[in-house]
């Protein structure tokens, strides 16, 4: 049980399940530092327009040496997540049409495990989801609300 106190509207008690494994797993999560934390887990965008803020993820691979994390196009408009050129996960989309475009980083950010994508809404309003997933590790979802 988790209890939050003196947190204003967030005060209260909730139940949660924690799964603790025998070793650390690969982790992917939103990385907001590059744009002042304005891109946590959702964005609003107009039909046919690009998302206002780039979507950054931080990839952490425990107990593995790597020189860089990168992205490459994959089937169906998805992107493969690579560690030193080897596939370790993917970024896919579902819901209303979205186009995903990778932004290559120089060696500094890539060595830190930071990857960036840009999303562009298609011609239909509705809800789209961008799912980033690491094989044998965690996943993270970004929701894109496409409006007229």
Buried (B, 14 or more C-beta within 10 A) or exposed (E): EEEEEEEEEEEEEEEEEEEEEEEEEBBBBBBBEBBEEEBEEEBEBEBEEBBEBBBBBBBBBEEEEBEBBBBEEBEEBBBBBBBEEEEBBBBBBEBBBBEBBBEEBEEEBBEBBBBBBBBBBBEEBBEBBBBBBBEEBBBBEBEBBBEE
